[in-house]
Amino acid sequence: MPTTSPQLCRLDQAQGHDDGPRFDWTLSPGITAVTGDERSGKTTLLRLLSGDLPPRHGQRFGADGAYLDLALMQDQQRTPDDVWARLSPAWPRWNAQLANALSEATGLDEHRHKALYMLSAGSRRKVGVIALLASGATITCLDQPTAGWDRPSIRVLHDFLRDMAERQDRAWVVADYEAEPSLPWRDTIPLRAER
């Protein structure tokens, strides 16, 4: 008898942007890749899945989600710790211990006293990615998380995702141009820009 995965979220005919793609999709636990070129709808799909953006048509059914614009433009005067203090109250299952461990593992610790505007684009993205991973959200959406990262930090994220791949109570959705071939994706969703 086949077993089916639980559904954490379902988008029912949700339209991304005015002329964009239509999504009718179910999200299962584990890690899922969303791939495509610029303007293919990757960010829109992440925002829909997380609940950050309500569908224009149709409905979103499902668990709590977390999405951030990893540029963190509104936080440029804050330190990483200030950013996490601002974000963590919205996430009841926030894991400060995990945030600290990931900060150390990715080399962000030596910059935690600096305001974000003083950090490289890659380090600013680390602040946002660490916040999302530590959020405890049932659905965590990562939009091109490793842009501007060094190889050791990329390995930290990939190791984290490998460790989480078999979880049956949470999902991580990673959008990028291509799916990292070394990761055990549950699903890969290719998107194409509408012409």
N, CA, C and O of each residue as an XYZ file, in Angstrom:
780
protein
N       0.840     -1.180      0.000
C       0.000      0.000      0.000
C       0.886      1.244      0.000
O       1.697      1.414      0.910
N       0.747      2.124     -1.009
C       1.603      3.311     -1.062
C       1.257      4.298      0.038
O       0.099      4.455      0.425
N       2.297      4.957      0.530
C       2.068      5.999      1.532
C       2.124      7.349      0.832
O       2.876      7.536     -0.125
N       1.338      8.263      1.309
C       1.353      9.603      0.738
C       1.904     10.572      1.761
O       1.715     10.410      2.967
N       2.581     11.574      1.259
C       3.141     12.596      2.135
C       2.040     13.544      2.573
O       1.099     13.800      1.822
N       2.153     14.062      3.784
C       1.176     15.067      4.199
C       1.343     16.329      3.363
O       2.441     16.636      2.898
N       0.267     17.045      3.178
C       0.317     18.319      2.471
C       0.465     19.437      3.495
O      -0.318     19.540      4.439
N       1.478     20.268      3.292
C       1.683     21.397      4.193
C       1.026     22.665      3.663
O       0.672     23.559      4.432
N       0.865     22.737      2.344
C       0.285     23.928      1.741
C      -0.251     23.567      0.367
O       0.310     22.727     -0.336
N      -1.342     24.214     -0.001
C      -1.879     24.046     -1.351
C      -2.275     25.405     -1.886
O      -2.979     26.172     -1.228
N      -1.808     25.692     -3.095
C      -2.214     26.897     -3.803
C      -3.190     26.454     -4.876
O      -2.875     25.609     -5.713
N      -4.361     27.027     -4.840
C      -5.415     26.648     -5.763
C      -5.618     27.747     -6.791
O      -6.259     28.759     -6.508
N      -5.078     27.553     -7.971
C      -5.200     28.484     -9.091
C      -4.862     29.911     -8.696
O      -5.575     30.848     -9.055
N      -3.785     30.071     -7.964
C      -3.340     31.408     -7.555
C      -2.552     32.022     -8.694
O      -1.654     31.381     -9.239
N      -2.869     33.247     -9.062
C      -2.151     33.923    -10.127
C      -1.099     34.825     -9.516
O      -1.383     35.610     -8.611
N       0.130     34.704    -10.025
C       1.236     35.466     -9.485
C       1.109     36.949     -9.732
O       0.719     37.685     -8.826
N       1.420     37.411    -10.908
C       1.266     38.805    -11.246
C       0.329     38.889    -12.444
O      -0.070     37.853    -12.977
N      -0.025     40.073    -12.875
C      -1.091     40.246    -13.853
C      -0.980     39.328    -15.057
O      -1.965     38.702    -15.447
N       0.200     39.236    -15.651
C       0.362     38.388    -16.827
C       1.170     37.142    -16.511
O       1.592     36.431    -17.424
N       1.389     36.872    -15.257
C       2.288     35.798    -14.860
C       1.671     34.426    -14.883
O       0.507     34.254    -15.246
N       2.470     33.442    -14.487
C       2.009     32.061    -14.522
C       0.939     31.788    -13.474
O       0.866     32.465    -12.449
N       0.124     30.801    -13.746
C      -0.877     30.350    -12.783
C      -0.311     29.136    -12.074
O       0.326     28.288    -12.699
N      -0.540     29.046    -10.768
C      -0.043     27.942     -9.976
C      -1.220     27.148     -9.427
O      -2.173     27.730     -8.909
N      -1.164     25.860     -9.531
C      -2.098     24.958     -8.868
C      -1.201     23.854     -8.340
O      -0.872     22.907     -9.055
N      -0.813     23.985     -7.086
C       0.314     23.205     -6.623
C       0.159     22.844     -5.161
O      -0.382     23.617     -4.370
N       0.643     21.655     -4.805
C       0.620     21.184     -3.424
C       2.055     21.014     -2.940
O       2.896     20.457     -3.645
N       2.327     21.496     -1.739
C       3.663     21.405     -1.149
C       3.678     20.315     -0.091
O       2.855     20.304      0.824
N       4.625     19.402     -0.231
C       4.827     18.322      0.744
C       6.047     18.642      1.598
O       6.833     19.523      1.251
N       6.210     17.931      2.716
C       7.388     18.149      3.561
C       8.692     17.816      2.830
O       8.696     17.129      1.808
N       9.796     18.324      3.385
C      11.112     18.088      2.801
C      11.619     19.341      2.120
O      11.205     20.454      2.443
N      12.531     19.143      1.161
C      13.083     20.296      0.456
C      12.644     20.265     -1.008
O      12.682     19.227     -1.668
N      12.233     21.416     -1.485
C      11.727     21.571     -2.845
C      12.490     22.688     -3.530
O      12.730     23.743     -2.943
N      12.872     22.446     -4.781
C      13.537     23.471     -5.586
C      12.524     24.107     -6.528
O      11.708     23.416     -7.138
N      12.585     25.428     -6.638
C      11.824     26.173     -7.636
C      12.861     26.817     -8.535
O      13.668     27.624     -8.074
N      12.849     26.468     -9.817
C      13.891     26.943    -10.722
C      13.286     27.765    -11.853
O      12.117     27.609    -12.205
N      14.113     28.643    -12.411
C      13.688     29.439    -13.553
C      14.548     30.669    -13.705
O      15.327     31.034    -12.825
N      14.378     31.296    -14.854
C      15.110     32.521    -15.157
C      14.467     33.709    -14.448
O      13.482     33.562    -13.724
N      15.044     34.886    -14.671
C      14.454     36.120    -14.149
C      13.030     36.257    -14.672
O      12.741     35.887    -15.810
N      12.143     36.789    -13.835
C      10.761     37.082    -14.184
C       9.951     35.832    -14.538
O       8.965     35.909    -15.270
N      10.378     34.680    -14.010
C       9.624     33.452    -14.252
C       8.583     33.198    -13.168
O       7.741     32.312    -13.313
N       8.632     33.964    -12.090
C       7.645     33.817    -11.025
C       8.161     33.116     -9.783
O       7.366     32.757     -8.914
N       9.472     32.909     -9.670
C      10.033     32.208     -8.506
C       9.716     32.938     -7.205
O       9.207     32.336     -6.259
N      10.016     34.223     -7.158
C       9.782     34.998     -5.933
C       8.296     35.068     -5.620
O       7.897     34.952     -4.461
N       7.489     35.255     -6.631
C       6.043     35.300     -6.414
C       5.551     33.995     -5.807
O       4.758     34.011     -4.866
N       6.011     32.867     -6.334
C       5.592     31.578     -5.786
C       6.027     31.432     -4.328
O       5.246     30.959     -3.502
N       7.246     31.824     -4.002
C       7.705     31.756     -2.608
C       6.816     32.613     -1.709
O       6.412     32.178     -0.631
N       6.520     33.813     -2.150
C       5.689     34.707     -1.332
C       4.281     34.146     -1.157
O       3.689     34.283     -0.086
N       3.741     33.514     -2.199
C       2.422     32.881     -2.090
C       2.460     31.716     -1.114
O       1.580     31.582     -0.263
N       3.483     30.871     -1.237
C       3.588     29.698     -0.362
C       3.740     30.083      1.099
O       3.198     29.419      1.982
N       4.477     31.156      1.354
C       4.727     31.567      2.735
C       3.551     32.313      3.347
O       3.481     32.473      4.565
N       2.623     32.770      2.504
C       1.530     33.597      2.997
C       1.871     35.080      3.003
O       1.051     35.898      3.420
N       3.070     35.440      2.548
C       3.490     36.845      2.490
C       2.692     37.625      1.443
O       2.503     38.834      1.577
N       2.229     36.940      0.411
C       1.461     37.553     -0.663
C       0.167     36.766     -0.831
O       0.209     35.562     -1.084
N      -0.976     37.422     -0.696
C      -2.232     36.688     -0.897
C      -2.462     36.432     -2.384
O      -2.121     37.278     -3.210
N      -3.029     35.289     -2.737
C      -3.318     35.013     -4.149
C      -4.322     36.025     -4.704
O      -5.260     36.425     -4.014
N      -4.115     36.431     -5.950
C      -5.078     37.324     -6.599
C      -6.342     36.566     -6.962
O      -7.444     37.111     -6.899
N      -6.180     35.321     -7.338
C      -7.301     34.461     -7.707
C      -7.089     33.136     -6.997
O      -5.958     32.653     -6.937
N      -8.121     32.544     -6.468
C      -7.975     31.280     -5.768
C      -7.627     31.490     -4.312
O      -7.852     32.564     -3.752
N      -7.071     30.447     -3.700
C      -6.805     30.482     -2.261
C      -5.509     29.772     -1.922
O      -4.996     28.961     -2.693
N      -4.995     30.100     -0.743
C      -3.871     29.387     -0.155
C      -4.405     28.670      1.061
O      -5.017     29.280      1.938
N      -4.171     27.365      1.113
C      -4.569     26.573      2.270
C      -3.294     26.007      2.869
O      -2.489     25.418      2.148
N      -3.090     26.167      4.162
C      -1.921     25.515      4.709
C      -1.343     26.147      5.940
O      -1.918     27.038      6.564
N      -0.172     25.638      6.258
C       0.544     25.959      7.484
C       1.207     27.334      7.407
O       1.202     27.993      6.368
N       1.778     27.745      8.548
C       2.483     29.018      8.626
C       3.742     28.977      7.776
O       4.358     27.927      7.597
N       4.108     30.137      7.259
C       5.289     30.216      6.417
C       6.139     31.419      6.744
O       5.702     32.342      7.431
N       7.378     31.398      6.236
C       8.318     32.507      6.429
C       9.016     32.809      5.110
O       9.539     31.917      4.443
N       9.011     34.091      4.752
C       9.707     34.589      3.563
C      10.274     35.958      3.923
O       9.643     36.728      4.648
N      11.456     36.254      3.417
C      12.050     37.585      3.561
C      12.685     37.995      2.246
O      13.243     37.162      1.533
N      12.601     39.274      1.926
C      13.440     39.819      0.866
C      14.834     39.893      1.490
O      15.065     40.681      2.407
N      15.752     39.082      0.998
C      17.054     38.929      1.651
C      17.949     40.158      1.543
O      19.017     40.189      2.155
N      17.545     41.163      0.788
C      18.311     42.413      0.770
C      18.135     43.177      2.077
O      18.981     43.998      2.431
N      17.049     42.917      2.795
C      16.777     43.549      4.099
C      16.960     45.068      4.052
O      17.578     45.658      4.938
N      16.422     45.678      3.023
C      16.613     47.124      2.820
C      16.124     47.958      3.998
O      16.726     48.988      4.302
N      15.060     47.546      4.664
C      14.512     48.324      5.781
C      15.370     48.204      7.038
O      15.118     48.898      8.024
N      16.372     47.339      7.016
C      17.182     47.070      8.206
C      18.636     47.534      8.081
O      19.481     47.102      8.864
N      18.939     48.383      7.136
C      20.332     48.732      6.859
C      21.061     49.375      8.036
O      22.284     49.267      8.124
N      20.347     50.038      8.938
C      20.982     50.678     10.090
C      21.081     49.738     11.293
O      21.652     50.106     12.320
N      20.536     48.545     11.174
C      20.522     47.588     12.291
C      21.670     46.598     12.172
O      22.179     46.341     11.081
N      22.071     46.046     13.320
C      23.039     44.952     13.348
C      22.281     43.646     13.104
O      21.054     43.630     13.195
N      22.987     42.546     12.795
C      22.298     41.267     12.652
C      21.452     40.907     13.879
O      20.319     40.450     13.732
N      21.991     41.109     15.082
C      21.226     40.803     16.292
C      19.968     41.659     16.382
O      18.921     41.177     16.815
N      20.062     42.941     15.973
C      18.886     43.814     15.979
C      17.831     43.319     14.986
O      16.634     43.356     15.267
N      18.291     42.856     13.827
C      17.363     42.330     12.816
C      16.643     41.113     13.380
O      15.422     41.002     13.267
N      17.391     40.205     13.983
C      16.770     38.988     14.529
C      15.816     39.328     15.672
O      14.767     38.701     15.815
N      16.177     40.315     16.479
C      15.278     40.738     17.571
C      13.990     41.337     17.008
O      12.923     41.171     17.597
N      14.081     42.024     15.882
C      12.887     42.587     15.256
C      11.996     41.488     14.658
O      10.771     41.553     14.759
N      12.612     40.494     14.043
C      11.857     39.455     13.336
C      11.321     38.349     14.244
O      10.222     37.844     14.018
N      12.074     37.975     15.251
C      11.751     36.783     16.041
C      10.375     36.794     16.711
O       9.774     35.726     16.823
N       9.838     37.931     17.163
C       8.504     37.878     17.776
C       7.399     37.389     16.833
O       6.372     36.891     17.295
N       7.595     37.525     15.528
C       6.594     37.062     14.559
C       6.617     35.549     14.397
O       5.691     34.972     13.827
N       7.666     34.903     14.894
C       7.832     33.463     14.734
C       7.863     32.802     16.112
O       8.908     32.808     16.763
N       6.761     32.242     16.568
C       6.688     31.675     17.920
C       7.686     30.546     18.186
O       8.032     30.290     19.339
N       8.143     29.879     17.149
C       9.097     28.770     17.336
C      10.533     29.201     17.005
O      11.367     28.373     16.638
N      10.812     30.504     17.140
C      12.153     31.042     16.890
C      13.184     30.268     17.701
O      12.966     29.994     18.882
N      14.307     29.912     17.074
C      15.355     29.131     17.716
C      16.646     29.962     17.750
O      17.439     29.927     16.809
N      16.843     30.699     18.831
C      18.020     31.558     18.965
C      19.310     30.743     18.972
O      20.334     31.197     18.461
N      19.265     29.553     19.544
C      20.450     28.691     19.578
C      20.869     28.313     18.154
O      22.058     28.317     17.836
N      19.898     27.989     17.302
C      20.210     27.670     15.912
C      20.760     28.897     15.185
O      21.719     28.779     14.422
N      20.173     30.062     15.408
C      20.675     31.290     14.777
C      22.137     31.531     15.163
O      22.957     31.874     14.310
N      22.459     31.353     16.430
C      23.844     31.547     16.878
C      24.786     30.520     16.253
O      25.892     30.865     15.838
N      24.356     29.267     16.185
C      25.200     28.211     15.608
C      25.439     28.470     14.118
O      26.559     28.302     13.636
N      24.403     28.875     13.390
C      24.560     29.154     11.964
C      25.409     30.401     11.739
O      26.175     30.463     10.777
N      25.280     31.389     12.613
C      26.096     32.589     12.514
C      27.573     32.237     12.650
O      28.412     32.724     11.893
N      27.873     31.396     13.612
C      29.268     30.962     13.801
C      29.743     30.137     12.609
O      30.839     30.365     12.097
N      28.927     29.179     12.163
C      29.325     28.269     11.088
C      29.541     28.990      9.757
O      30.389     28.579      8.965
N      28.784     30.059      9.504
C      28.917     30.784      8.231
C      29.906     31.940      8.296
O      30.105     32.634      7.299
N      30.527     32.160      9.448
C      31.499     33.232      9.580
C      30.877     34.603      9.786
O      31.564     35.617      9.668
N      29.582     34.648     10.093
C      28.926     35.933     10.316
C      29.247     36.510     11.695
O      29.137     37.719     11.899
N      29.642     35.657     12.644
C      29.881     36.115     14.020
C      30.801     37.332     14.097
O      30.552     38.248     14.880
N      31.853     37.345     13.294
C      32.814     38.447     13.376
C      32.237     39.771     12.882
O      32.875     40.813     13.035
N      31.038     39.747     12.292
C      30.417     40.972     11.776
C      29.125     41.349     12.500
O      28.457     42.303     12.101
N      28.766     40.625     13.546
C      27.472     40.845     14.190
C      27.357     42.196     14.890
O      26.247     42.631     15.198
N      28.460     42.857     15.142
C      28.419     44.178     15.778
C      28.237     45.311     14.766
O      28.054     46.465     15.155
N      28.286     44.988     13.466
C      28.216     46.005     12.422
C      26.785     46.174     11.912
O      26.002     45.224     11.896
N      26.458     47.392     11.499
C      25.178     47.641     10.835
C      25.205     46.969      9.463
O      26.267     46.811      8.861
N      24.045     46.582      8.983
C      23.978     45.856      7.722
C      24.580     46.635      6.559
O      25.183     46.033      5.671
N      24.434     47.953      6.540
C      24.981     48.719      5.417
C      26.505     48.579      5.330
O      27.091     48.857      4.284
N      27.144     48.153      6.413
C      28.590     47.970      6.435
C      29.008     46.580      5.945
O      30.197     46.319      5.765
N      28.042     45.697      5.730
C      28.337     44.320      5.336
C      28.258     44.153      3.822
O      27.609     44.940      3.132
N      28.921     43.127      3.321
C      28.797     42.790      1.905
C      27.382     42.289      1.633
O      26.656     41.926      2.558
N      27.000     42.271      0.376
C      25.672     41.770      0.005
C      25.502     40.317      0.454
O      24.427     39.934      0.917
N      26.543     39.518      0.321
C      26.469     38.122      0.746
C      26.269     37.993      2.246
O      25.496     37.145      2.691
N      26.948     38.815      3.031
C      26.781     38.773      4.492
C      25.396     39.246      4.908
O      24.806     38.705      5.844
N      24.874     40.257      4.214
C      23.498     40.689      4.509
C      22.516     39.550      4.223
O      21.570     39.345      4.984
N      22.732     38.809      3.135
C      21.864     37.672      2.823
C      21.970     36.609      3.919
O      20.975     35.968      4.259
N      23.158     36.423      4.464
C      23.319     35.450      5.554
C      22.418     35.813      6.731
O      21.811     34.935      7.345
N      22.330     37.102      7.046
C      21.482     37.541      8.162
C      20.040     37.095      7.919
O      19.391     36.555      8.815
N      19.548     37.324      6.709
C      18.181     36.936      6.376
C      17.979     35.434      6.322
O      16.978     34.925      6.827
N      18.918     34.715      5.716
C      18.798     33.254      5.616
C      18.832     32.628      7.008
O      18.039     31.734      7.303
N      19.731     33.084      7.853
C      19.797     32.560      9.225
C      18.484     32.827      9.947
O      17.979     31.961     10.662
N      17.932     34.013      9.766
C      16.638     34.318     10.386
C      15.566     33.344      9.912
O      14.782     32.841     10.717
N      15.530     33.078      8.621
C      14.517     32.162      8.083
C      14.717     30.745      8.605
O      13.751     30.086      8.989
N      15.956     30.271      8.624
C      16.207     28.909      9.100
C      15.892     28.762     10.579
O      15.456     27.698     11.018
N      16.109     29.816     11.348
C      15.838     29.777     12.790
C      14.394     30.127     13.130
O      13.996     30.052     14.293
N      13.608     30.507     12.131
C      12.235     30.966     12.378
C      11.336     29.895     12.975
O      10.409     30.209     13.721
N      11.599     28.641     12.656
C      10.725     27.564     13.110
C       9.451     27.459     12.309
O       8.573     26.670     12.656
N       9.323     28.244     11.228
C       8.118     28.201     10.405
C       7.956     26.821      9.772
O       8.941     26.153      9.460
N       6.730     26.409      9.590
C       6.464     25.123      8.954
C       6.936     25.129      7.508
O       7.456     24.127      7.018
N       6.754     26.260      6.821
C       7.205     26.409      5.442
C       8.200     27.562      5.395
O       7.841     28.707      5.669
N       9.445     27.265      5.048
C      10.499     28.265      4.979
C      10.891     28.449      3.522
O      11.286     27.493      2.854
N      10.781     29.677      3.029
C      11.034     29.986      1.626
C      12.311     30.800      1.487
O      12.443     31.870      2.081
N      13.248     30.289      0.702
C      14.557     30.905      0.533
C      14.730     31.315     -0.927
O      14.693     30.465     -1.817
N      14.917     32.600     -1.179
C      15.018     33.135     -2.529
C      16.478     33.406     -2.871
O      17.062     34.376     -2.387
N      17.062     32.559     -3.694
C      18.471     32.638     -4.074
C      19.349     32.896     -2.845
O      20.046     33.907     -2.764
N      19.301     31.971     -1.902
C      19.927     32.230     -0.598
C      21.437     32.379     -0.618
O      21.983     33.090      0.226
N      22.134     31.740     -1.546
C      23.597     31.732     -1.464
C      24.268     32.736     -2.394
O      25.486     32.683     -2.568
N      23.512     33.644     -2.994
C      24.126     34.658     -3.859
C      25.128     35.472     -3.048
O      24.784     36.038     -2.010
N      26.361     35.529     -3.524
C      27.403     36.296     -2.846
C      28.051     35.583     -1.673
O      28.830     36.193     -0.941
N      27.745     34.298     -1.476
C      28.315     33.544     -0.348
C      29.620     32.869     -0.759
O      29.841     32.575     -1.934
N      30.477     32.628      0.227
C      31.696     31.853      0.030
C      31.357     30.361      0.093
O      30.322     29.978      0.638
N      32.227     29.529     -0.463
C      31.980     28.076     -0.531
C      31.740     27.443      0.848
O      30.812     26.643      0.974
N      32.528     27.760      1.889
C      32.255     27.132      3.186
C      30.848     27.447      3.713
O      30.201     26.584      4.307
N      30.381     28.669      3.496
C      29.037     29.031      3.961
C      27.964     28.310      3.146
O      26.942     27.893      3.689
N      28.198     28.168      1.855
C      27.253     27.419      1.013
C      27.154     25.982      1.502
O      26.063     25.413      1.552
N      28.290     25.394      1.864
C      28.273     24.016      2.401
C      27.462     23.928      3.684
O      26.759     22.941      3.904
N      27.548     24.949      4.536
C      26.763     24.962      5.773
C      25.271     24.890      5.444
O      24.544     24.089      6.032
N      24.813     25.725      4.506
C      23.398     25.702      4.130
C      23.020     24.365      3.513
O      21.980     23.803      3.855
N      23.838     23.851      2.616
C      23.526     22.566      1.982
C      23.484     21.440      3.002
O      22.614     20.572      2.924
N      24.402     21.436      3.953
C      24.378     20.419      5.016
C      23.101     20.535      5.840
O      22.488     19.525      6.187
N      22.699     21.773      6.156
C      21.462     21.992      6.904
C      20.277     21.403      6.126
O      19.465     20.669      6.689
N      20.185     21.725      4.844
C      19.064     21.239      4.035
C      19.079     19.715      3.919
O      18.023     19.083      3.966
N      20.254     19.123      3.767
C      20.338     17.647      3.745
C      19.805     17.054      5.042
O      19.077     16.061      5.029
N      20.172     17.670      6.162
C      19.717     17.176      7.469
C      18.202     17.301      7.626
O      17.586     16.510      8.339
N      17.611     18.276      6.974
C      16.173     18.530      7.113
C      15.321     17.810      6.065
O      14.094     17.799      6.169
N      15.952     17.218      5.071
C      15.238     16.685      3.899
C      14.176     15.642      4.236
O      13.170     15.545      3.532
N      14.374     14.873      5.279
C      13.432     13.799      5.606
C      12.380     14.190      6.635
O      11.532     13.373      6.994
N      12.424     15.415      7.108
C      11.413     15.860      8.087
C      10.028     15.768      7.474
O       9.835     16.108      6.307
N       9.079     15.315      8.248
C       7.707     15.168      7.774
C       6.784     16.275      8.273
O       5.592     16.283      7.966
N       7.339     17.206      9.040
C       6.504     18.261      9.611
C       6.842     19.650      9.098
O       6.203     20.626      9.488
N       7.840     19.749      8.227
C       8.277     21.058      7.735
C       8.720     20.955      6.286
O       9.031     19.876      5.783
N       8.739     22.111      5.628
C       9.202     22.175      4.242
C      10.105     23.385      4.062
O       9.897     24.435      4.671
N      11.107     23.216      3.219
C      12.010     24.291      2.822
C      11.924     24.379      1.307
O      12.131     23.390      0.604
N      11.619     25.568      0.813
C      11.487     25.787     -0.624
C      12.589     26.755     -1.032
O      12.675     27.865     -0.506
N      13.434     26.331     -1.973
C      14.597     27.113     -2.382
C      14.443     27.492     -3.847
O      14.347     26.622     -4.712
N      14.420     28.785     -4.122
C      14.314     29.272     -5.496
C      15.683     29.715     -5.983
O      16.414     30.417     -5.285
N      16.014     29.289     -7.200
C      17.260     29.710     -7.828
C      17.154     29.412     -9.319
O      16.151     28.870     -9.785
N      18.190     29.769    -10.055
C      18.173     29.509    -11.496
C      18.179     28.014    -11.782
O      17.517     27.552    -12.711
N      18.925     27.260    -10.983
C      19.022     25.809    -11.142
C      18.980     25.159     -9.764
O      19.326     25.786     -8.763
N      18.559     23.908     -9.721
C      18.556     23.145     -8.475
C      19.955     22.580     -8.231
O      20.563     22.007     -9.136
N      20.457     22.740     -7.024
C      21.763     22.186     -6.651
C      21.688     20.660     -6.779
O      20.900     20.029     -6.075
N      22.495     20.054     -7.665
C      22.369     18.614     -7.918
C      22.729     17.717     -6.731
O      22.325     16.554     -6.700
N      23.476     18.231     -5.764
C      23.900     17.380     -4.645
C      22.842     17.268     -3.545
O      23.016     16.495     -2.603
N      21.753     18.026     -3.651
C      20.741     18.009     -2.597
C      19.613     17.030     -2.919
O      19.250     16.863     -4.083
N      19.058     16.380     -1.889
C      17.997     15.383     -2.093
C      16.607     16.025     -2.200
O      15.794     15.912     -1.282
N      16.347     16.684     -3.304
C      15.085     17.388     -3.493
C      13.914     16.417     -3.495
O      13.971     15.366     -4.134
N      12.867     16.766     -2.789
C      11.624     15.991     -2.859
C      10.934     16.278     -4.180
O      10.325     15.401     -4.793
N      11.046     17.536     -4.603
C      10.377     17.953     -5.828
C      11.174     19.105     -6.436
O      11.822     19.867     -5.719
N      11.122     19.226     -7.743
C      11.705     20.365     -8.446
C      10.619     20.945     -9.340
O      10.027     20.234    -10.152
N      10.362     22.227     -9.188
C       9.319     22.913     -9.940
C       9.988     23.898    -10.901
O      10.445     24.958    -10.474
N      10.051     23.565    -12.184
C      10.626     24.512    -13.145
C       9.571     25.529    -13.586
O       8.449     25.158    -13.933
N       9.934     26.792    -13.570
C       9.031     27.857    -14.015
C       9.653     28.529    -15.247
O      10.874     28.605    -15.384
N       8.797     29.004    -16.119
C       9.256     29.729    -17.303
C       8.618     31.097    -17.325
O       7.456     31.263    -16.955
N       9.382     32.071    -17.760
C       8.831     33.425    -17.895
C       7.786     33.415    -19.001
O       7.979     32.795    -20.047
N       6.678     34.106    -18.759
C       5.634     34.247    -19.784
C       6.135     35.196    -20.856
O       6.746     36.216    -20.537
N       5.900     34.894    -22.072
C       6.331     35.771    -23.189
C       5.184     36.605    -23.672
O       5.345     37.399    -24.598
